[in-house]
């Protein structure tokens, strides 16, 4: 039972993290664009 509770808790944390990324992307589009433009392509 402890594994199930830990798994659900971690899943909820992951969902909150994804939601925070989406919120940041919407609230700070210039910041998001700057991050995307700064990514280096080593291919």
C-alpha positions as CSV (number, residue, x, y, z in Angstrom):
1,X,0.0,0.0,0.0
2,X,2.9,2.4,0.7
3,X,4.2,2.0,-2.8
4,X,0.8,2.9,-4.2
5,X,0.6,6.0,-2.1
6,X,4.2,7.1,-3.0
7,X,3.4,6.5,-6.7
8,X,0.3,8.6,-6.6
9,X,2.1,11.3,-4.7
10,X,4.9,11.4,-7.2
11,X,2.4,11.4,-10.1
12,X,0.7,14.4,-8.6
13,X,4.0,16.2,-8.1
14,X,4.8,15.6,-11.8
15,X,1.4,17.0,-12.8
16,X,2.0,20.1,-10.7
17,X,5.4,20.6,-12.3
18,X,4.0,20.3,-15.8
19,X,1.2,22.7,-14.9
20,X,3.8,25.2,-13.6
21,X,5.8,24.9,-16.9
22,X,2.6,25.6,-18.9
23,X,1.7,28.5,-16.8
24,X,5.2,30.0,-17.1
25,X,5.1,29.6,-20.8
26,X,1.8,31.5,-21.1
27,X,2.7,34.2,-18.6
28,X,6.2,34.9,-19.9
29,X,6.3,34.2,-23.7
30,X,9.4,36.3,-24.2
31,X,11.2,34.3,-21.6
32,X,10.1,31.0,-23.2
33,X,11.2,32.2,-26.6
34,X,14.6,33.3,-25.2
35,X,15.1,29.8,-23.8
36,X,14.1,28.1,-27.0
37,X,16.5,30.3,-29.0
38,X,19.4,29.6,-26.6
39,X,19.3,25.9,-27.1
40,X,22.4,24.6,-28.8
41,X,22.2,22.0,-31.6
42,X,25.2,19.6,-31.4
43,X,23.9,17.3,-34.1
